[in-house]
Amino acid sequence: MYEHFFQCPYCWEEISMLLDPSVNYQVYVEDCEVCCNPIEIHPRFEEQELISFEAISIEQ
């Protein structure tokens, strides 16, 4: 597993997330551990290394 720190797109608090580098490209929704709003997560790996990461707020 790969721990990644980033800012929540809603509350701007720094949070961390465990990512699985065994899948090159993933898209999933995770709730912020601080404000509980849903965040769409887009990690991309190449050879088990994180090459890009997006955390997008979901319009409600």
Gaussian input, Z-matrix of N, CA and C with variables (Angstrom, degrees):
# hf/3-21g

backbone

0 1
 N
 C     1     B1
 C     2     B2     1     A1
 N     3     B3     2     A2     1     D1
 C     4     B4     3     A3     2     D2
 C     5     B5     4     A4     3     D3
 N     6     B6     5     A5     4     D4
 C     7     B7     6     A6     5     D5
 C     8     B8     7     A7     6     D6
 N     9     B9     8     A8     7     D7
 C    10    B10     9     A9     8     D8
 C    11    B11    10    A10     9     D9
 N    12    B12    11    A11    10    D10
 C    13    B13    12    A12    11    D11
 C    14    B14    13    A13    12    D12
 N    15    B15    14    A14    13    D13
 C    16    B16    15    A15    14    D14
 C    17    B17    16    A16    15    D15
 N    18    B18    17    A17    16    D16
 C    19    B19    18    A18    17    D17
 C    20    B20    19    A19    18    D18
 N    21    B21    20    A20    19    D19
 C    22    B22    21    A21    20    D20
 C    23    B23    22    A22    21    D21
 N    24    B24    23    A23    22    D22
 C    25    B25    24    A24    23    D23
 C    26    B26    25    A25    24    D24
 N    27    B27    26    A26    25    D25
 C    28    B28    27    A27    26    D26
 C    29    B29    28    A28    27    D27
 N    30    B30    29    A29    28    D28
 C    31    B31    30    A30    29    D29
 C    32    B32    31    A31    30    D30
 N    33    B33    32    A32    31    D31
 C    34    B34    33    A33    32    D32
 C    35    B35    34    A34    33    D33
 N    36    B36    35    A35    34    D34
 C    37    B37    36    A36    35    D35
 C    38    B38    37    A37    36    D36
 N    39    B39    38    A38    37    D37
 C    40    B40    39    A39    38    D38
 C    41    B41    40    A40    39    D39
 N    42    B42    41    A41    40    D40
 C    43    B43    42    A42    41    D41
 C    44    B44    43    A43    42    D42
 N    45    B45    44    A44    43    D43
 C    46    B46    45    A45    44    D44
 C    47    B47    46    A46    45    D45
 N    48    B48    47    A47    46    D46
 C    49    B49    48    A48    47    D47
 C    50    B50    49    A49    48    D48
 N    51    B51    50    A50    49    D49
 C    52    B52    51    A51    50    D50
 C    53    B53    52    A52    51    D51
 N    54    B54    53    A53    52    D52
 C    55    B55    54    A54    53    D53
 C    56    B56    55    A55    54    D54
 N    57    B57    56    A56    55    D55
 C    58    B58    57    A57    56    D56
 C    59    B59    58    A58    57    D57
 N    60    B60    59    A59    58    D58
 C    61    B61    60    A60    59    D59
 C    62    B62    61    A61    60    D60
 N    63    B63    62    A62    61    D61
 C    64    B64    63    A63    62    D62
 C    65    B65    64    A64    63    D63
 N    66    B66    65    A65    64    D64
 C    67    B67    66    A66    65    D65
 C    68    B68    67    A67    66    D66
 N    69    B69    68    A68    67    D67
 C    70    B70    69    A69    68    D68
 C    71    B71    70    A70    69    D69
 N    72    B72    71    A71    70    D70
 C    73    B73    72    A72    71    D71
 C    74    B74    73    A73    72    D72
 N    75    B75    74    A74    73    D73
 C    76    B76    75    A75    74    D74
 C    77    B77    76    A76    75    D75
 N    78    B78    77    A77    76    D76
 C    79    B79    78    A78    77    D77
 C    80    B80    79    A79    78    D78
 N    81    B81    80    A80    79    D79
 C    82    B82    81    A81    80    D80
 C    83    B83    82    A82    81    D81
 N    84    B84    83    A83    82    D82
 C    85    B85    84    A84    83    D83
 C    86    B86    85    A85    84    D84
 N    87    B87    86    A86    85    D85
 C    88    B88    87    A87    86    D86
 C    89    B89    88    A88    87    D87
 N    90    B90    89    A89    88    D88
 C    91    B91    90    A90    89    D89
 C    92    B92    91    A91    90    D90
 N    93    B93    92    A92    91    D91
 C    94    B94    93    A93    92    D92
 C    95    B95    94    A94    93    D93
 N    96    B96    95    A95    94    D94
 C    97    B97    96    A96    95    D95
 C    98    B98    97    A97    96    D96
 N    99    B99    98    A98    97    D97
 C   100   B100    99    A99    98    D98
 C   101   B101   100   A100    99    D99
 N   102   B102   101   A101   100   D100
 C   103   B103   102   A102   101   D101
 C   104   B104   103   A103   102   D102
 N   105   B105   104   A104   103   D103
 C   106   B106   105   A105   104   D104
 C   107   B107   106   A106   105   D105
 N   108   B108   107   A107   106   D106
 C   109   B109   108   A108   107   D107
 C   110   B110   109   A109   108   D108
 N   111   B111   110   A110   109   D109
 C   112   B112   111   A111   110   D110
 C   113   B113   112   A112   111   D111
 N   114   B114   113   A113   112   D112
 C   115   B115   114   A114   113   D113
 C   116   B116   115   A115   114   D114
 N   117   B117   116   A116   115   D115
 C   118   B118   117   A117   116   D116
 C   119   B119   118   A118   117   D117
 N   120   B120   119   A119   118   D118
 C   121   B121   120   A120   119   D119
 C   122   B122   121   A121   120   D120
 N   123   B123   122   A122   121   D121
 C   124   B124   123   A123   122   D122
 C   125   B125   124   A124   123   D123
 N   126   B126   125   A125   124   D124
 C   127   B127   126   A126   125   D125
 C   128   B128   127   A127   126   D126
 N   129   B129   128   A128   127   D127
 C   130   B130   129   A129   128   D128
 C   131   B131   130   A130   129   D129
 N   132   B132   131   A131   130   D130
 C   133   B133   132   A132   131   D131
 C   134   B134   133   A133   132   D132
 N   135   B135   134   A134   133   D133
 C   136   B136   135   A135   134   D134
 C   137   B137   136   A136   135   D135
 N   138   B138   137   A137   136   D136
 C   139   B139   138   A138   137   D137
 C   140   B140   139   A139   138   D138
 N   141   B141   140   A140   139   D139
 C   142   B142   141   A141   140   D140
 C   143   B143   142   A142   141   D141
 N   144   B144   143   A143   142   D142
 C   145   B145   144   A144   143   D143
 C   146   B146   145   A145   144   D144
 N   147   B147   146   A146   145   D145
 C   148   B148   147   A147   146   D146
 C   149   B149   148   A148   147   D147
 N   150   B150   149   A149   148   D148
 C   151   B151   150   A150   149   D149
 C   152   B152   151   A151   150   D150
 N   153   B153   152   A152   151   D151
 C   154   B154   153   A153   152   D152
 C   155   B155   154   A154   153   D153
 N   156   B156   155   A155   154   D154
 C   157   B157   156   A156   155   D155
 C   158   B158   157   A157   156   D156
 N   159   B159   158   A158   157   D157
 C   160   B160   159   A159   158   D158
 C   161   B161   160   A160   159   D159
 N   162   B162   161   A161   160   D160
 C   163   B163   162   A162   161   D161
 C   164   B164   163   A163   162   D162
 N   165   B165   164   A164   163   D163
 C   166   B166   165   A165   164   D164
 C   167   B167   166   A166   165   D165
 N   168   B168   167   A167   166   D166
 C   169   B169   168   A168   167   D167
 C   170   B170   169   A169   168   D168
 N   171   B171   170   A170   169   D169
 C   172   B172   171   A171   170   D170
 C   173   B173   172   A172   171   D171
 N   174   B174   173   A173   172   D172
 C   175   B175   174   A174   173   D173
 C   176   B176   175   A175   174   D174
 N   177   B177   176   A176   175   D175
 C   178   B178   177   A177   176   D176
 C   179   B179   178   A178   177   D177

   B1=1.4581
   B2=1.5297
   B3=1.3028
   B4=1.4526
   B5=1.5287
   B6=1.3330
   B7=1.4639
   B8=1.5215
   B9=1.3317
   B10=1.4673
   B11=1.5275
   B12=1.3289
   B13=1.4625
   B14=1.5260
   B15=1.3485
   B16=1.4606
   B17=1.5175
   B18=1.3283
   B19=1.4659
   B20=1.5179
   B21=1.3308
   B22=1.4546
   B23=1.5284
   B24=1.3336
   B25=1.4664
   B26=1.5322
   B27=1.3281
   B28=1.4597
   B29=1.5272
   B30=1.3349
   B31=1.4703
   B32=1.5291
   B33=1.3196
   B34=1.4664
   B35=1.5243
   B36=1.3305
   B37=1.4645
   B38=1.5242
   B39=1.3197
   B40=1.4563
   B41=1.5282
   B42=1.3111
   B43=1.4580
   B44=1.5284
   B45=1.3016
   B46=1.4631
   B47=1.5214
   B48=1.3157
   B49=1.4434
   B50=1.5204
   B51=1.3243
   B52=1.4549
   B53=1.5208
   B54=1.3254
   B55=1.4634
   B56=1.5271
   B57=1.3103
   B58=1.4591
   B59=1.5278
   B60=1.3390
   B61=1.4622
   B62=1.5237
   B63=1.3355
   B64=1.4675
   B65=1.5304
   B66=1.3410
   B67=1.4703
   B68=1.5263
   B69=1.3308
   B70=1.4718
   B71=1.5152
   B72=1.3423
   B73=1.4603
   B74=1.5159
   B75=1.3352
   B76=1.4521
   B77=1.5265
   B78=1.3172
   B79=1.4603
   B80=1.5243
   B81=1.3084
   B82=1.4549
   B83=1.5153
   B84=1.3222
   B85=1.4651
   B86=1.5153
   B87=1.3179
   B88=1.4604
   B89=1.5214
   B90=1.3165
   B91=1.4633
   B92=1.5262
   B93=1.3283
   B94=1.4623
   B95=1.5275
   B96=1.3227
   B97=1.4660
   B98=1.5254
   B99=1.3401
   B100=1.4655
   B101=1.5260
   B102=1.3424
   B103=1.4671
   B104=1.5336
   B105=1.3189
   B106=1.4758
   B107=1.5255
   B108=1.3253
   B109=1.4623
   B110=1.5299
   B111=1.3435
   B112=1.4676
   B113=1.5276
   B114=1.3139
   B115=1.4640
   B116=1.5192
   B117=1.3269
   B118=1.4576
   B119=1.5274
   B120=1.3242
   B121=1.4569
   B122=1.5247
   B123=1.3414
   B124=1.4723
   B125=1.5316
   B126=1.3337
   B127=1.4644
   B128=1.5358
   B129=1.3225
   B130=1.4663
   B131=1.5347
   B132=1.3232
   B133=1.4641
   B134=1.5192
   B135=1.3237
   B136=1.4517
   B137=1.5132
   B138=1.3228
   B139=1.4642
   B140=1.5288
   B141=1.3286
   B142=1.4637
   B143=1.5337
   B144=1.3386
   B145=1.4669
   B146=1.5201
   B147=1.3249
   B148=1.4632
   B149=1.5272
   B150=1.3391
   B151=1.4642
   B152=1.5273
   B153=1.3356
   B154=1.4621
   B155=1.5248
   B156=1.3281
   B157=1.4609
   B158=1.5153
   B159=1.3257
   B160=1.4638
   B161=1.5165
   B162=1.3159
   B163=1.4633
   B164=1.5241
   B165=1.3235
   B166=1.4550
   B167=1.5288
   B168=1.3301
   B169=1.4616
   B170=1.5259
   B171=1.3147
   B172=1.4558
   B173=1.5146
   B174=1.3173
   B175=1.4734
   B176=1.5149
   B177=1.3270
   B178=1.4563
   B179=1.5021
   A1=109.06
   A2=114.74
   A3=122.47
   A4=107.99
   A5=118.16
   A6=120.63
   A7=109.60
   A8=115.16
   A9=120.63
   A10=109.16
   A11=116.52
   A12=122.73
   A13=109.21
   A14=116.39
   A15=121.24
   A16=109.03
   A17=116.00
   A18=121.01
   A19=110.04
   A20=114.97
   A21=120.83
   A22=108.69
   A23=118.88
   A24=120.85
   A25=114.05
   A26=117.93
   A27=121.79
   A28=111.70
   A29=116.31
   A30=120.60
   A31=112.90
   A32=118.02
   A33=125.46
   A34=114.02
   A35=117.33
   A36=120.39
   A37=109.41
   A38=116.06
   A39=119.44
   A40=108.72
   A41=115.60
   A42=121.40
   A43=108.00
   A44=116.12
   A45=119.76
   A46=108.96
   A47=114.30
   A48=121.01
   A49=108.14
   A50=116.74
   A51=120.89
   A52=108.62
   A53=115.72
   A54=121.92
   A55=109.44
   A56=115.99
   A57=122.30
   A58=109.49
   A59=118.75
   A60=120.52
   A61=114.60
   A62=118.08
   A63=119.99
   A64=112.60
   A65=117.22
   A66=121.79
   A67=106.91
   A68=117.37
   A69=120.84
   A70=114.65
   A71=117.56
   A72=120.27
   A73=109.18
   A74=115.11
   A75=120.86
   A76=109.78
   A77=116.08
   A78=122.75
   A79=106.56
   A80=116.26
   A81=119.90
   A82=110.04
   A83=116.66
   A84=122.71
   A85=108.65
   A86=115.65
   A87=123.44
   A88=106.86
   A89=117.89
   A90=121.09
   A91=110.38
   A92=116.75
   A93=122.12
   A94=108.39
   A95=116.94
   A96=120.06
   A97=112.36
   A98=118.21
   A99=121.97
   A100=111.18
   A101=117.78
   A102=121.20
   A103=113.71
   A104=117.57
   A105=124.51
   A106=115.12
   A107=119.01
   A108=120.54
   A109=109.86
   A110=117.19
   A111=120.37
   A112=111.93
   A113=116.01
   A114=122.80
   A115=107.91
   A116=116.45
   A117=120.38
   A118=107.72
   A119=116.40
   A120=123.39
   A121=109.72
   A122=116.17
   A123=122.33
   A124=109.31
   A125=118.56
   A126=119.20
   A127=110.74
   A128=115.80
   A129=121.04
   A130=108.08
   A131=114.86
   A132=121.68
   A133=110.29
   A134=114.72
   A135=121.84
   A136=106.58
   A137=116.60
   A138=122.24
   A139=111.33
   A140=116.03
   A141=124.62
   A142=114.38
   A143=117.74
   A144=122.31
   A145=109.79
   A146=116.76
   A147=121.61
   A148=109.09
   A149=116.89
   A150=119.88
   A151=112.33
   A152=118.06
   A153=120.37
   A154=109.21
   A155=114.52
   A156=120.64
   A157=107.92
   A158=116.15
   A159=122.14
   A160=108.85
   A161=115.40
   A162=122.46
   A163=106.43
   A164=117.20
   A165=122.71
   A166=110.36
   A167=115.82
   A168=119.00
   A169=108.37
   A170=115.76
   A171=121.87
   A172=107.99
   A173=116.38
   A174=120.74
   A175=109.18
   A176=115.30
   A177=119.61
   A178=110.84
   D1=156.87
   D2=-175.09
   D3=-127.92
   D4=118.94
   D5=178.98
   D6=-88.04
   D7=129.56
   D8=-178.61
   D9=-127.61
   D10=132.76
   D11=178.44
   D12=-103.75
   D13=138.92
   D14=179.64
   D15=-158.16
   D16=170.26
   D17=178.51
   D18=-94.83
   D19=137.03
   D20=175.10
   D21=-65.13
   D22=133.61
   D23=179.05
   D24=-71.88
   D25=-5.80
   D26=178.03
   D27=-100.84
   D28=-58.11
   D29=-172.15
   D30=-101.84
   D31=-7.76
   D32=177.41
   D33=66.36
   D34=11.05
   D35=174.77
   D36=-75.29
   D37=146.58
   D38=175.55
   D39=-78.04
   D40=128.73
   D41=178.04
   D42=-130.01
   D43=165.29
   D44=177.25
   D45=-124.07
   D46=156.92
   D47=-178.93
   D48=-144.46
   D49=142.19
   D50=173.71
   D51=-89.59
   D52=126.90
   D53=-178.28
   D54=-114.35
   D55=148.81
   D56=179.94
   D57=-99.45
   D58=108.48
   D59=-177.83
   D60=-77.67
   D61=-0.33
   D62=-179.05
   D63=-75.71
   D64=-14.23
   D65=177.58
   D66=-113.67
   D67=122.73
   D68=-173.22
   D69=-61.65
   D70=-44.76
   D71=-179.26
   D72=-133.16
   D73=131.25
   D74=-177.34
   D75=-134.16
   D76=152.21
   D77=171.54
   D78=-139.30
   D79=123.61
   D80=177.33
   D81=-156.27
   D82=169.76
   D83=-178.54
   D84=-112.88
   D85=132.31
   D86=179.52
   D87=-133.73
   D88=141.11
   D89=176.79
   D90=-82.65
   D91=141.81
   D92=175.27
   D93=-61.61
   D94=134.85
   D95=-179.56
   D96=-74.51
   D97=-10.80
   D98=179.26
   D99=-99.43
   D100=-56.69
   D101=-174.22
   D102=-102.40
   D103=-7.33
   D104=176.26
   D105=69.13
   D106=10.37
   D107=176.30
   D108=-77.84
   D109=150.26
   D110=-178.69
   D111=-76.90
   D112=135.09
   D113=179.75
   D114=-121.68
   D115=129.34
   D116=174.69
   D117=-85.06
   D118=122.31
   D119=-174.03
   D120=-105.75
   D121=132.08
   D122=179.67
   D123=-130.31
   D124=82.72
   D125=174.13
   D126=-90.36
   D127=145.57
   D128=176.47
   D129=-130.39
   D130=129.87
   D131=-179.00
   D132=-117.88
   D133=149.80
   D134=171.50
   D135=-136.91
   D136=122.57
   D137=-177.78
   D138=51.19
   D139=46.48
   D140=177.06
   D141=68.46
   D142=8.81
   D143=177.99
   D144=-109.67
   D145=136.01
   D146=178.31
   D147=-71.50
   D148=119.87
   D149=-179.54
   D150=-107.86
   D151=-21.49
   D152=173.74
   D153=-155.34
   D154=154.80
   D155=-178.97
   D156=-152.22
   D157=129.80
   D158=175.06
   D159=-127.87
   D160=137.35
   D161=173.79
   D162=-123.69
   D163=111.45
   D164=-170.65
   D165=-115.65
   D166=134.23
   D167=175.23
   D168=-71.14
   D169=145.02
   D170=179.41
   D171=-98.08
   D172=119.78
   D173=-179.76
   D174=-63.62
   D175=131.65
   D176=-179.04
   D177=-114.97

